[in-house]
Amino acid sequence: MTYTASREQAMTNAARLVQEGGAQAVKLEGGRMVAGTVEALVQSGIPVMGHIGLTPQSILRFGGYRVQGRDGAAAQQLLDDARALEDAGAFGVVLELVASPLSDRISEVVKIPTIGIGAGVGCDGQIQVMHDILGYDLPGEFVPKHAKAYATLGQTILETVQRYVREVRDGEFPTDAQSFTMEESVLKALDQ
């Protein structure tokens, strides 16, 4: 709800993110439906990254995490959305869970960079969720098809927390090595 209720609301919130939060740009999900807002933000000096395909902030509208743009009408809509964002002044566009051949086509048609997440190799750049590439999930848990874990930190984190809990319960942690001292005279003065 930071930019969908009105263009004025979007301007106010984006300005706060830049001025107070130090943001260098904002990202808006949607294509043609937010193009007017993108244009207004860009004209006011706020850089905007677009985001089409699966848009996580409105996941319920899609009925879950599903690849976008697989049929003719949906593919044309995404292509039109990318063009609208470019025309509105967006400096780039994220393509999320977009069928690879369509991502290739969008990347050929628009002159702004395309950043893929589950959109194939034809995008100008790639992005992933940090939790996915670090392997925060435990073995057997869901990992998105488009993600690749470069580590298995989920298992390491679980084992580390279990060890910590066990040591606290068994009185092995903390020890004197993790404790602080004070002058004995200060402690004695407290009793008086």
C-alpha positions in Angstrom: 0.0 0.0 0.0 3.0 2.4 -0.3 2.1 3.3 -3.9 -1.1 1.7 -5.0 -3.8 3.9 -3.3 -2.8 7.1 -5.2 -0.1 8.7 -7.2 0.2 11.3 -4.4 0.8 8.6 -1.8 3.5 7.0 -4.1 5.2 10.4 -4.4 5.2 11.0 -0.6 6.4 7.5 0.3 9.1 7.4 -2.4 10.3 10.8 -1.3 10.6 9.6 2.3 12.5 6.5 1.2 15.0 8.7 -0.7 15.3 11.6 1.8 15.0 9.8 5.1 16.0 6.3 4.3 18.8 7.0 1.9 17.4 4.9 -0.9 18.9 5.5 -4.3 15.8 4.3 -6.2 12.5 2.6 -5.6 11.0 -0.5 -7.2 7.3 -0.7 -8.2 5.5 -3.9 -9.1 3.2 -3.9 -12.1 3.4 -2.7 -15.7 0.9 -0.6 -17.5 -1.2 -0.1 -14.3 1.7 1.7 -12.6 3.3 3.4 -15.6 1.7 6.8 -14.8 3.1 6.6 -11.2 6.5 5.5 -12.5 6.6 8.5 -14.9 5.6 10.9 -12.1 8.3 9.6 -9.8 11.0 9.7 -12.6 10.0 13.3 -13.5 10.4 14.3 -9.9 13.9 12.9 -9.9 13.3 9.5 -8.2 14.8 6.6 -10.2 12.4 3.7 -10.6 13.0 0.0 -11.2 10.0 -1.9 -12.6 9.0 -5.4 -11.7 6.7 -7.6 -13.8 5.8 -11.3 -14.1 5.2 -12.8 -10.7 4.9 -9.8 -8.3 5.4 -11.1 -4.7 3.4 -8.2 -3.1 0.3 -9.4 -4.9 1.0 -13.1 -4.8 -2.6 -13.9 -3.8 -3.9 -12.5 -7.1 -1.8 -15.2 -8.9 -2.9 -18.0 -6.8 0.6 -18.9 -5.7 4.1 -19.0 -7.2 3.5 -19.8 -10.8 5.5 -19.1 -14.0 4.0 -16.2 -15.9 3.6 -15.5 -19.6 3.2 -19.0 -20.9 0.2 -18.4 -23.1 -0.2 -15.8 -25.9 -2.4 -13.3 -24.1 -0.3 -13.4 -20.9 2.9 -13.1 -22.9 1.7 -10.1 -24.9 0.6 -8.4 -21.6 4.1 -8.9 -20.1 5.7 -7.5 -23.2 3.4 -4.5 -23.2 4.1 -4.0 -19.5 7.8 -4.0 -20.1 7.5 -1.4 -22.9 5.2 0.7 -20.8 7.7 0.8 -17.9 10.5 1.7 -20.3 8.4 4.4 -21.9 7.5 5.8 -18.4 11.3 6.1 -17.6 12.1 3.1 -15.5 15.8 2.5 -15.5 15.4 -1.3 -15.6 12.9 -4.1 -15.0 12.9 -7.2 -12.9 11.3 -10.2 -14.7 10.2 -12.8 -12.1 9.1 -16.3 -12.9 8.7 -15.4 -16.5 9.0 -18.2 -19.1 12.6 -18.1 -20.5 11.7 -17.6 -24.2 9.5 -14.6 -23.3 12.2 -13.1 -21.1 14.6 -13.5 -24.0 12.1 -11.6 -26.2 11.5 -8.8 -23.7 15.2 -8.4 -23.2 15.6 -8.0 -27.0 12.8 -5.5 -27.3 13.4 -3.1 -24.5 16.5 -1.0 -24.2 16.6 -0.9 -20.4 18.3 -3.7 -18.5 16.2 -6.8 -17.6 17.1 -8.5 -14.3 15.9 -12.1 -14.1 14.8 -14.2 -11.1 13.6 -17.5 -12.4 13.4 -15.9 -15.9 16.3 -17.8 -17.7 19.7 -16.8 -19.1 18.5 -14.2 -21.6 18.1 -11.4 -19.1 20.8 -8.8 -18.8 21.4 -9.6 -15.1 20.3 -12.1 -12.4 19.1 -11.7 -8.9 18.3 -14.4 -6.2 16.9 -14.3 -2.7 19.9 -14.5 -0.3 18.3 -17.2 1.8 18.0 -19.4 -1.2 21.6 -19.1 -2.3 22.9 -19.5 1.2 20.9 -22.7 1.7 18.9 -21.6 4.7 16.3 -24.3 4.1 16.7 -27.7 5.8 17.1 -30.8 3.7 13.7 -31.8 2.4 12.2 -28.3 2.6 10.9 -26.5 -0.5 13.5 -24.8 -2.7 12.3 -22.8 -5.7 13.3 -24.5 -9.0 15.0 -21.3 -10.2 17.2 -21.1 -7.1 20.6 -22.8 -6.4 22.0 -23.2 -3.0 25.7 -22.4 -2.9 25.9 -23.4 0.8 23.9 -25.5 3.3 23.7 -22.9 6.1 20.2 -24.1 7.2 21.6 -27.3 8.6 24.6 -25.6 10.1 22.4 -23.0 11.8 20.1 -25.7 13.2 23.0 -27.7 14.6 24.6 -24.5 16.0 21.4 -23.5 17.8 20.8 -27.0 19.1 24.4 -27.0 20.5 23.9 -23.6 22.2 20.6 -24.7 23.8 22.2 -27.9 25.0 25.3 -26.1 26.5 23.0 -23.6 28.3 20.9 -26.3 29.8 23.9 -28.4 30.8 25.6 -25.3 32.4 28.5 -25.4 30.0 27.8 -21.9 28.7 28.5 -19.2 29.7 31.8 -19.8 31.5 34.2 -17.4 33.1 35.7 -16.9 29.7 32.4 -15.2 28.6 31.8 -13.4 31.9 33.0 -10.0 33.2 34.7 -9.3 36.5 34.6 -6.3 38.9 36.6 -5.2 41.9 35.9 -7.2 45.0 35.7 -3.9 47.0 32.8 -2.7 44.9 30.9 -5.9 45.5 31.5 -5.7 49.3 30.3 -2.1 49.4 27.0 -3.3 48.1 26.3 -5.3 51.2 26.7 -2.4 53.5 
